[in-house]
Amino acid sequence: MREVLADLLEQWADGRPTGLATVVETWRSAPRPAGAAMLVTASGEALGSVSGGCVEGAVYDLAHAAAEDPAFTPVLERYGVTDDDALAVGLTCGGTLHVYVERITPASFPDLASVAEDVREGRPVAVVTCVGPPTSDAFGRRMVVRPSTSSGSFGSARLDAAATDDVRGMLASGTTGVLRYGEDGTRLAAELTLAVQSYAPRPRMIVFGAVDFAAALATAGSFVGFRVTVCDARPVFATRRRFPSADEVVTAWPHRYLAAEAAEGRVDDRTVLCVLTHDPKFDVPLLDVALRLDVAYVGAMGSRRTHEDRLARLRDTTLPASALARLHSPIGLDLGARTPEETAISITAEIIAARCAASAAPLTRTTGPLHPGPARR
């Protein structure tokens, strides 16, 4: 819903009903992940996508009906190649998806404005909707869950408590997906399906070294959803003008900055750290800090000779061998990259592969599902 949230809020604030279609679950090679959404206004305008084109027409018709009909009842639709009408709706990519379609008004979603504000300000918030079965009293009801508060109810205090506890765990890791319970909140049952959309702050990419490669990497990192910081100890290079794609540019000694950010809780297990300085006086103390942190990725630029020299210096520290094994160096995948832009793609591709525990091999040389599991963001 994030991609249509601003438009949804605009319609909501003006009291104009809209139809909202949201991907709840996917299997195999479904083209869009859980949480992808399409918004359709009463006038027929469509924004967003649930399938990248595969089932847009069928979903559009449902969402438009939701926007137009005050008596519209929410519906959970299944689309997939195993359906008799799969080709009729155009899902030829090999996947299966469940899409929940509902009518959004100020009365049906009174907390929308506060949710939108949380997302805009980077505060963690999750929207939880009961999407099945339609025979349940909880069907269509919604809760909004935050790290320390919640609002709304599914009609059962025990179910509300169980869902709130589990959703906070999902929110902490930025996970969007489904939870299943019994009618009374029993966790080992599957009578009810709750769709959880987590809106956690963007993961961080911290790029050390205000060089041309860093400018290209800041652009690529921002494009794939990171909040990008560029850090360098040299103020003449660490300027906003040189890094317009970065969310912030910091002038500080890299190892001191990283240690301070970690101490303040602003570095977590989704953070990626890219060391592009390839200067021992910056690299070694910085990597000594970085490799002790629980982060998603640590990479360092340099030739193979630079890498071997860097490892030798790091072995003189108290870093254990297991920490050194986490270092991606030389940084990036073997794409034959030469320019800063090509190198940025190489680095970003390696980060994506590491996050998903993927092989990074050409798809023509692999077998099995193209999307084996949800990416952690």
Backbone torsions as a table, in degrees:
resi	resn	phi	psi	omega
1	MET	NA	-17.2	-175.5
2	ARG	-54.4	-40.2	-173.5
3	GLU	-71.4	-18.4	179.3
4	VAL	-114.0	6.7	-171.7
5	LEU	-62.4	-42.9	-178.7
6	ALA	-62.9	-42.6	179.3
7	ASP	-69.3	-37.9	177.5
8	LEU	-62.3	-42.9	179.9
9	LEU	-64.4	-38.7	179.1
10	GLU	-62.0	-45.3	177.5
11	GLN	-63.9	-44.8	-178.7
12	TRP	-60.2	-45.8	-177.8
13	ALA	-64.3	-30.4	178.4
14	ASP	-86.8	0.4	179.9
15	GLY	74.3	20.5	-179.1
16	ARG	-95.4	117.9	180.0
17	PRO	-62.0	146.1	177.3
18	THR	-134.8	157.1	171.2
19	GLY	-100.3	130.1	-178.6
20	LEU	-120.9	121.2	176.9
21	ALA	-109.4	126.8	-175.7
22	THR	-128.2	132.2	174.7
23	VAL	-71.2	123.3	-177.8
24	VAL	-96.9	-47.8	179.5
25	GLU	-142.3	152.7	175.7
26	THR	-135.6	154.8	175.0
27	TRP	-135.6	150.4	179.3
28	ARG	54.6	-129.7	-169.1
29	SER	-97.9	36.7	176.7
30	ALA	-58.3	137.9	-168.5
31	PRO	-74.4	-25.0	-178.8
32	ARG	-122.8	147.8	-176.7
33	PRO	-81.5	168.1	172.8
34	ALA	-56.6	137.2	-177.6
35	GLY	101.6	-19.9	176.0
36	ALA	-62.2	143.6	-172.1
37	ALA	-141.8	153.2	171.5
38	MET	-124.2	132.6	177.2
39	LEU	-110.0	132.7	177.0
40	VAL	-127.1	126.5	-180.0
41	THR	-85.8	166.2	179.1
42	ALA	-62.5	-27.0	178.8
43	SER	-79.5	-7.3	176.2
44	GLY	102.1	1.9	179.1
45	GLU	-75.1	135.7	-179.9
46	ALA	-114.4	136.9	178.4
47	LEU	-134.2	141.3	-179.8
48	GLY	84.6	-175.8	-176.0
49	SER	-156.0	145.5	175.6
50	VAL	-109.5	-11.6	-174.8
51	SER	-147.4	7.1	-177.8
52	GLY	67.2	17.2	177.2
53	GLY	119.3	-20.9	-172.4
54	CYS	-63.3	-49.1	-175.5
55	VAL	-122.7	20.5	-174.1
56	GLU	-57.7	-40.2	-176.6
57	GLY	-63.2	-46.6	-179.6
58	ALA	-65.1	-42.2	-179.6
59	VAL	-69.0	-38.7	178.0
60	TYR	-56.6	-45.6	-178.5
61	ASP	-60.0	-42.0	178.9
62	LEU	-65.8	-46.8	-177.5
63	ALA	-66.5	-35.1	177.6
64	HIS	-66.0	-40.3	177.0
65	ALA	-62.4	-38.4	178.3
66	ALA	-63.1	-40.2	-179.9
67	ALA	-68.0	-35.7	-174.6
68	GLU	-84.8	-30.1	-169.4
69	ASP	-103.8	111.3	178.9
70	PRO	-61.5	-21.5	-178.4
71	ALA	-96.9	11.2	-177.3
72	PHE	-60.5	133.0	176.9
73	THR	-100.3	131.1	179.5
74	PRO	-53.8	151.0	-177.5
75	VAL	-143.6	141.5	174.1
76	LEU	-108.1	112.7	-177.5
77	GLU	-105.5	145.7	178.4
78	ARG	-112.3	131.2	177.3
79	TYR	-126.4	134.0	179.5
80	GLY	-175.3	164.3	-175.4
81	VAL	-69.4	-13.8	178.5
82	THR	-84.1	-10.1	178.1
83	ASP	-76.0	148.1	178.4
84	ASP	-62.2	-31.0	-176.9
85	ASP	-102.3	22.6	-176.9
86	ALA	-58.1	-47.0	-179.3
87	LEU	-67.7	-28.5	179.9
88	ALA	-64.3	-36.1	179.0
89	VAL	-93.3	-6.1	171.0
90	GLY	93.9	12.5	-178.6
91	LEU	-85.7	82.7	-176.6
92	THR	-103.7	5.1	-174.4
93	CYS	-84.4	-6.9	175.2
94	GLY	100.4	3.9	-177.2
95	GLY	-108.8	177.0	176.3
96	THR	-133.9	139.8	178.2
97	LEU	-144.3	147.7	172.4
98	HIS	-104.5	130.4	-177.6
99	VAL	-123.8	126.7	179.1
100	TYR	-100.5	125.9	-177.2
101	VAL	-116.7	129.8	-177.6
102	GLU	-143.9	164.6	177.0
103	ARG	-99.1	127.1	-178.1
104	ILE	-108.6	124.2	174.4
105	THR	-140.0	168.3	174.5
106	PRO	-57.1	-31.7	179.7
107	ALA	-74.0	-37.0	-177.0
108	SER	-80.5	-23.1	-178.0
109	PHE	-140.7	70.7	-175.6
110	PRO	-65.6	-21.5	-177.0
111	ASP	-90.2	6.7	-173.3
112	LEU	-59.4	-42.9	-177.2
113	ALA	-62.0	-41.7	-179.5
114	SER	-70.1	-34.9	175.8
115	VAL	-63.5	-46.1	-179.9
116	ALA	-61.3	-38.1	178.4
117	GLU	-65.6	-41.5	178.0
118	ASP	-61.2	-45.5	-179.8
119	VAL	-62.3	-43.9	-179.6
120	ARG	-62.3	-38.1	-177.4
121	GLU	-88.9	0.0	177.9
122	GLY	78.1	21.7	178.3
123	ARG	-92.2	134.8	-177.8
124	PRO	-62.9	133.3	176.9
125	VAL	-155.1	145.8	178.1
126	ALA	-128.7	140.1	175.0
127	VAL	-107.5	124.7	-175.0
128	VAL	-120.2	123.9	-176.8
129	THR	-126.3	134.6	173.2
130	CYS	-79.4	115.0	-174.5
131	VAL	-108.5	4.8	177.4
132	GLY	176.2	154.7	-0.6
133	PRO	-84.2	160.8	-178.4
134	PRO	-65.9	-15.1	178.7
135	THR	-80.6	-10.6	-177.6
136	SER	-80.0	147.3	175.2
137	ASP	-65.5	-22.1	-179.4
138	ALA	-83.0	-12.5	-175.1
139	PHE	-57.9	129.7	178.9
140	GLY	84.9	-11.6	178.9
141	ARG	-76.5	160.9	-172.2
142	ARG	-139.9	146.9	168.9
143	MET	-125.1	149.8	171.6
144	VAL	-115.0	122.2	-173.6
145	VAL	-117.4	130.5	175.6
146	ARG	-120.6	169.3	-176.7
147	PRO	-55.4	-30.9	-177.5
148	SER	-128.1	-1.7	179.3
149	THR	-140.4	166.7	173.8
150	SER	-153.1	159.3	176.9
151	SER	-142.5	159.0	-177.5
152	GLY	87.1	173.1	-177.7
153	SER	-159.8	150.2	173.3
154	PHE	-96.4	5.6	176.9
155	GLY	94.2	1.4	178.6
156	SER	-138.0	120.8	-178.1
157	ALA	-60.3	-38.9	-179.3
158	ARG	-67.9	-41.3	176.8
159	LEU	-65.1	-43.2	179.0
160	ASP	-58.2	-43.8	-177.1
161	ALA	-67.0	-43.8	-179.8
162	ALA	-64.4	-44.5	-179.5
163	ALA	-64.4	-43.7	-179.8
164	THR	-59.1	-44.6	-179.5
165	ASP	-63.3	-46.6	-177.7
166	ASP	-70.5	-37.3	-179.4
167	VAL	-66.4	-35.8	177.8
168	ARG	-63.0	-33.8	173.9
169	GLY	-65.1	-41.8	177.6
170	MET	-66.5	-38.0	-178.9
171	LEU	-65.5	-37.5	-179.6
172	ALA	-62.4	-30.8	-179.5
173	SER	-101.9	2.9	179.3
174	GLY	69.8	30.8	-174.7
175	THR	-94.0	131.1	172.4
176	THR	-110.1	134.1	-177.8
177	GLY	176.3	-153.3	-177.9
178	VAL	-122.1	153.8	171.6
179	LEU	-125.4	147.8	179.4
180	ARG	-128.0	138.9	-176.7
181	TYR	-143.3	167.7	164.9
182	GLY	-77.6	169.7	-178.4
183	GLU	-57.1	-30.1	-178.0
184	ASP	-99.2	12.4	177.6
185	GLY	95.3	7.3	178.7
186	THR	-63.4	127.7	-174.6
187	ARG	-76.5	-26.3	-177.5
188	LEU	-93.7	31.2	177.5
189	ALA	-127.9	168.1	-176.5
190	ALA	-137.2	34.8	-178.5
191	GLU	-75.2	-34.6	-177.9
192	LEU	-116.6	144.0	175.0
193	THR	-116.4	122.7	176.8
194	LEU	-109.4	127.5	176.4
195	ALA	-93.5	126.1	-176.7
196	VAL	-113.2	123.4	172.4
197	GLN	-113.1	112.9	-178.7
198	SER	-95.9	133.4	175.5
199	TYR	-118.6	87.7	176.9
200	ALA	-97.3	156.5	176.8
201	PRO	-55.7	150.8	178.8
202	ARG	-56.8	141.9	174.6
203	PRO	-64.9	154.7	-177.2
204	ARG	-94.8	142.9	164.5
205	MET	-118.5	119.4	177.4
206	ILE	-109.4	118.9	-178.4
207	VAL	-105.4	121.0	-179.3
208	PHE	-103.6	123.7	-178.1
209	GLY	112.9	108.8	-175.8
210	ALA	-86.6	69.1	-177.1
211	VAL	-115.6	173.8	-178.9
212	ASP	-59.9	-37.2	178.2
213	PHE	-62.6	-34.0	179.5
214	ALA	-67.1	-36.9	178.9
215	ALA	-63.0	-43.8	178.6
216	ALA	-67.7	-38.9	-179.7
217	LEU	-68.6	-35.3	176.5
218	ALA	-61.2	-40.5	177.9
219	THR	-64.8	-47.0	-179.3
220	ALA	-65.7	-42.3	180.0
221	GLY	-63.1	-42.3	177.5
222	SER	-63.8	-38.8	-178.1
223	PHE	-62.0	-36.9	-177.8
224	VAL	-93.2	8.0	168.2
225	GLY	109.2	8.2	178.6
226	PHE	-87.0	151.5	166.3
227	ARG	-90.1	114.1	-166.7
228	VAL	-101.4	130.6	172.5
229	THR	-117.8	132.8	172.1
230	VAL	-108.3	128.8	-177.0
231	CYS	-128.0	133.9	176.9
232	ASP	-153.9	147.3	-179.2
233	ALA	-79.6	-9.2	-174.2
234	ARG	-102.3	107.0	-175.1
235	PRO	-63.0	-25.6	-179.1
236	VAL	-67.7	-25.8	180.0
237	PHE	-99.7	-32.7	-176.2
238	ALA	-84.7	79.0	-178.3
239	THR	-126.2	151.8	178.6
240	ARG	-62.0	-35.5	-177.0
241	ARG	-63.0	-34.2	-179.5
242	ARG	-79.3	-18.6	-176.0
243	PHE	-132.9	65.3	-176.9
244	PRO	-65.5	-21.9	-178.5
245	SER	-84.4	-14.1	-179.1
246	ALA	-76.3	146.6	175.7
247	ASP	-74.9	-29.1	175.8
248	GLU	-154.7	149.4	176.5
249	VAL	-123.7	125.4	-172.0
250	VAL	-119.6	133.3	172.9
251	THR	-101.2	108.0	-178.6
252	ALA	-168.2	158.0	172.3
253	TRP	-64.7	126.2	-172.0
254	PRO	-53.4	-47.1	-175.8
255	HIS	-67.5	-33.6	178.0
256	ARG	-70.8	-41.0	179.0
257	TYR	-62.4	-46.9	-177.8
258	LEU	-63.9	-42.4	179.3
259	ALA	-62.0	-40.2	-179.9
260	ALA	-68.2	-42.0	178.4
261	GLU	-62.6	-41.7	178.8
262	ALA	-65.2	-40.8	179.6
263	ALA	-64.1	-29.6	179.7
264	GLU	-87.9	2.2	178.5
265	GLY	78.3	19.0	-178.4
266	ARG	-98.2	11.5	174.1
267	VAL	-126.8	127.9	-177.9
268	ASP	-136.1	-170.5	-174.3
269	ASP	-76.4	5.1	172.0
270	ARG	-104.5	-5.7	-175.8
271	THR	-74.4	139.5	173.4
272	VAL	-116.1	139.9	-176.2
273	LEU	-121.0	122.3	-177.8
274	CYS	-119.8	116.4	-176.3
275	VAL	-102.4	108.8	-174.8
276	LEU	-112.8	7.1	-174.6
277	THR	-73.9	-33.1	-171.9
278	HIS	36.7	50.6	174.2
279	ASP	-131.4	119.3	-173.3
280	PRO	-54.5	-34.9	-177.1
281	LYS	-67.8	-23.5	173.1
282	PHE	-94.0	-46.3	-169.8
283	ASP	-63.8	-49.1	-170.6
284	VAL	-64.9	-51.2	177.3
285	PRO	-64.4	-32.6	178.8
286	LEU	-67.6	-47.5	-179.6
287	LEU	-67.9	-29.6	175.3
288	ASP	-61.4	-35.5	175.3
289	VAL	-77.5	-48.0	-172.2
290	ALA	-60.9	-42.4	-174.2
291	LEU	-76.6	-4.1	174.3
292	ARG	-95.1	-6.2	-176.5
293	LEU	-95.6	152.1	175.3
294	ASP	-86.6	84.0	-179.7
295	VAL	-121.7	167.9	-175.1
296	ALA	-76.4	-29.4	-170.9
297	TYR	-162.4	137.0	171.2
298	VAL	-131.9	120.5	179.5
299	GLY	-129.6	149.8	-179.1
300	ALA	-137.1	133.8	-178.6
301	MET	-84.1	151.1	175.7
302	GLY	150.2	165.3	177.7
303	SER	-72.1	173.0	177.4
304	ARG	-65.0	-34.9	176.8
305	ARG	-65.4	-42.7	176.9
306	THR	-61.3	-41.1	179.5
307	HIS	-60.7	-46.4	-178.9
308	GLU	-64.9	-40.0	177.3
309	ASP	-64.1	-40.5	-179.8
310	ARG	-65.0	-43.5	178.5
311	LEU	-61.3	-41.3	179.8
312	ALA	-61.9	-41.9	178.8
313	ARG	-66.6	-39.4	-179.0
314	LEU	-69.1	-30.9	177.6
315	ARG	-66.0	-21.4	177.7
316	ASP	-77.6	-10.2	175.4
317	THR	-87.5	-172.2	178.9
318	THR	-93.7	13.6	179.2
319	LEU	-64.8	131.4	176.1
320	PRO	-74.4	160.6	-179.7
321	ALA	-59.9	-33.7	179.6
322	SER	-63.7	-33.4	177.6
323	ALA	-71.2	-42.6	178.9
324	LEU	-62.5	-32.0	-179.0
325	ALA	-67.5	-17.1	-179.8
326	ARG	-81.4	-10.8	-175.1
327	LEU	-77.1	125.6	174.3
328	HIS	-91.2	100.1	-176.8
329	SER	-154.5	132.2	-6.0
330	PRO	-59.4	145.1	-173.1
331	ILE	-69.6	145.4	172.7
332	GLY	97.7	170.7	176.2
333	LEU	-93.6	158.5	-179.9
334	ASP	-78.9	85.5	178.1
335	LEU	-108.2	-0.4	-173.9
336	GLY	76.0	22.7	-175.8
337	ALA	-67.0	140.9	177.2
338	ARG	-128.8	-43.3	-178.6
339	THR	-79.2	163.2	175.5
340	PRO	-56.5	-39.1	-178.5
341	GLU	-67.9	-43.8	177.6
342	GLU	-64.0	-40.1	179.1
343	THR	-64.9	-38.1	177.8
344	ALA	-61.7	-39.8	177.2
345	ILE	-64.9	-41.6	178.8
346	SER	-59.9	-44.8	-179.6
347	ILE	-68.1	-46.2	-179.1
348	THR	-61.8	-39.4	178.5
349	ALA	-63.1	-40.2	178.3
350	GLU	-65.8	-38.3	178.2
351	ILE	-62.6	-44.9	178.9
352	ILE	-61.8	-44.7	180.0
353	ALA	-62.9	-41.3	-180.0
354	ALA	-66.0	-39.5	-179.4
355	ARG	-64.0	-35.4	-177.3
356	CYS	-97.2	2.9	-175.7
357	ALA	53.2	42.6	-177.9
358	ALA	-96.4	160.8	-175.4
359	SER	-77.3	-23.4	-174.2
360	ALA	66.5	14.3	176.2
361	ALA	-80.6	155.3	174.5
362	PRO	-57.1	139.1	-178.1
363	LEU	-61.6	-26.4	178.2
364	THR	-65.7	-18.7	-179.6
365	ARG	-102.1	6.0	-179.1
366	THR	-115.8	165.9	176.0
367	THR	-130.0	170.5	177.5
368	GLY	89.8	-173.0	-176.5
369	PRO	-61.5	143.9	176.0
370	LEU	-72.8	-29.9	-178.7
371	HIS	-125.0	81.8	-172.4
372	PRO	-69.5	-20.0	-179.1
373	GLY	-167.8	166.2	-179.0
374	PRO	-68.9	138.5	174.8
375	ALA	-75.0	142.2	178.0
376	ARG	-89.2	126.0	-178.4
377	ARG	-123.2	NA	NA
